């Protein structure tokens, strides 16, 4: 990619997903796509909040402690993913972290709410395994390697 290894720390990816199978598929898709970023998994909004609080505490001046992307499901067992998105966007330390909604909901109102709440992208989980695998791998490559994040 042309980036010297010492100029950039490989940032973590946070996946907030309550479905065990979907978490596993996301991890496999990233691995098969060649992503070497460490992947942190959270099954609940509570787990995600705890992880993000630790990230915000250790964040360096250039944002080194933050994930390079958050994949967020809308349907979590303890909170709406839209509520969690709203919280993330209200945290000054997390403002520049891209949040990609990854969900089964293809409802236009939900999609609009996600973007109005600060989502950077909205991906509908395909039904077919191969399609899901390809889409998640490509999204991971884009957000983790191609995209250049906002760093205040």
MARVO-814952 format. One line per field, with one value per residue (C-alpha): residue number from 1; residue in one letter; x, y, z. Coordinates in steps of 0.25 Angstrom, whole numbers, plus 5000, padded with zeros to 4 digits. Layout:
<nodes>
seq	[NUM, ...] $
type	[A, ...] $
xx	[X, ...] $
yy	[Y, ...] $
zz	[Z, ...] $
</nodes>
This chain:
<nodes>
seq	[1, 2, 3, 4, 5, 6, 7, 8, 9, 10, 11, 12, 13, 14, 15, 16, 17, 18, 19, 20, 21, 22, 23, 24, 25, 26, 27, 28, 29, 30, 31, 32, 33, 34, 35, 36, 37, 38, 39, 40, 41, 42, 43, 44, 45, 46, 47, 48, 49, 50, 51, 52, 53, 54, 55, 56, 57, 58, 59, 60, 61, 62, 63, 64, 65, 66, 67, 68, 69, 70, 71, 72, 73, 74, 75, 76, 77, 78, 79, 80, 81, 82, 83, 84, 85, 86, 87, 88, 89, 90, 91, 92, 93, 94, 95, 96, 97, 98, 99, 100, 101, 102, 103, 104, 105, 106, 107, 108, 109, 110, 111, 112, 113, 114, 115, 116, 117, 118, 119, 120, 121, 122, 123, 124, 125, 126, 127, 128, 129, 130, 131, 132, 133, 134, 135, 136, 137, 138, 139, 140, 141, 142, 143, 144, 145, 146, 147, 148, 149, 150, 151, 152] $
type	[X, X, X, X, X, X, X, X, X, X, X, X, X, X, X, X, X, X, X, X, X, X, X, X, X, X, X, X, X, X, X, X, X, X, X, X, X, X, X, X, X, X, X, X, X, X, X, X, X, X, X, X, X, X, X, X, X, X, X, X, X, X, X, X, X, X, X, X, X, X, X, X, X, X, X, X, X, X, X, X, X, X, X, X, X, X, X, X, X, X, X, X, X, X, X, X, X, X, X, X, X, X, X, X, X, X, X, X, X, X, X, X, X, X, X, X, X, X, X, X, X, X, X, X, X, X, X, X, X, X, X, X, X, X, X, X, X, X, X, X, X, X, X, X, X, X, X, X, X, X, X, X] $
xx	[5000, 5012, 5011, 5023, 5020, 5025, 5016, 5003, 4998, 4988, 4975, 4965, 4951, 4939, 4928, 4915, 4906, 4898, 4897, 4908, 4908, 4908, 4920, 4927, 4924, 4929, 4942, 4944, 4941, 4951, 4962, 4959, 4959, 4973, 4970, 4981, 4974, 4970, 4955, 4948, 4934, 4923, 4910, 4902, 4902, 4907, 4919, 4921, 4920, 4930, 4940, 4938, 4940, 4954, 4957, 4954, 4962, 4975, 4973, 4986, 4986, 4985, 4974, 4983, 4974, 4961, 4956, 4957, 4942, 4930, 4921, 4908, 4895, 4882, 4876, 4883, 4877, 4879, 4878, 4875, 4887, 4881, 4882, 4896, 4900, 4894, 4902, 4915, 4913, 4911, 4924, 4935, 4946, 4938, 4933, 4942, 4941, 4933, 4920, 4915, 4901, 4901, 4887, 4875, 4866, 4863, 4853, 4854, 4850, 4861, 4871, 4868, 4869, 4882, 4888, 4881, 4888, 4902, 4904, 4915, 4909, 4897, 4898, 4887, 4891, 4889, 4882, 4892, 4905, 4914, 4908, 4909, 4924, 4927, 4920, 4926, 4940, 4939, 4934, 4945, 4955, 4950, 4948, 4961, 4970, 4965, 4958, 4966, 4959, 4956, 4966, 4964] $
yy	[5000, 5009, 5013, 5011, 5001, 5010, 5022, 5015, 5006, 4996, 5000, 4991, 4988, 4987, 4978, 4980, 4969, 4960, 4948, 4938, 4933, 4947, 4950, 4938, 4941, 4955, 4951, 4940, 4950, 4960, 4949, 4944, 4958, 4959, 4969, 4968, 4978, 4972, 4970, 4973, 4967, 4972, 4965, 4975, 4991, 4990, 4982, 4992, 5004, 4998, 4995, 5009, 5016, 5009, 5013, 5028, 5027, 5022, 5031, 5038, 5052, 5045, 5036, 5023, 5017, 5017, 5007, 5010, 5005, 5001, 4991, 4992, 4984, 4991, 4980, 4978, 4970, 4982, 4994, 4999, 5000, 5014, 5018, 5013, 5021, 5034, 5032, 5029, 5042, 5050, 5046, 5056, 5045, 5036, 5047, 5043, 5028, 5023, 5015, 5005, 5000, 4985, 4979, 4971, 4983, 4989, 4999, 5013, 5020, 5012, 5015, 5030, 5030, 5023, 5034, 5045, 5040, 5040, 5026, 5027, 5015, 5006, 4991, 4981, 4967, 4958, 4945, 4937, 4933, 4937, 4950, 4954, 4949, 4957, 4970, 4970, 4967, 4978, 4988, 4984, 4987, 5000, 5005, 4999, 5002, 5011, 5022, 5032, 5035, 5049, 5052, 5065] $
zz	[5000, 5001, 5015, 5024, 5035, 5046, 5041, 5044, 5056, 5051, 5057, 5062, 5056, 5066, 5062, 5070, 5067, 5076, 5066, 5068, 5054, 5048, 5057, 5052, 5038, 5039, 5045, 5034, 5023, 5028, 5029, 5015, 5010, 5016, 5027, 5038, 5047, 5061, 5062, 5075, 5076, 5085, 5086, 5094, 5095, 5109, 5104, 5093, 5102, 5111, 5100, 5094, 5108, 5109, 5095, 5098, 5111, 5103, 5091, 5087, 5081, 5067, 5070, 5071, 5082, 5074, 5065, 5050, 5048, 5055, 5049, 5057, 5056, 5059, 5067, 5080, 5092, 5101, 5093, 5079, 5070, 5066, 5081, 5082, 5069, 5075, 5087, 5079, 5071, 5084, 5089, 5085, 5085, 5075, 5066, 5054, 5055, 5043, 5047, 5037, 5040, 5037, 5038, 5032, 5032, 5018, 5023, 5017, 5030, 5038, 5027, 5028, 5043, 5043, 5033, 5041, 5054, 5047, 5041, 5030, 5022, 5023, 5018, 5018, 5021, 5009, 5011, 5003, 5010, 4998, 4997, 5011, 5012, 4999, 5004, 5018, 5013, 5003, 5013, 5023, 5012, 5009, 5023, 5029, 5017, 5007, 5015, 5022, 5035, 5041, 5053, 5060] $
</nodes>
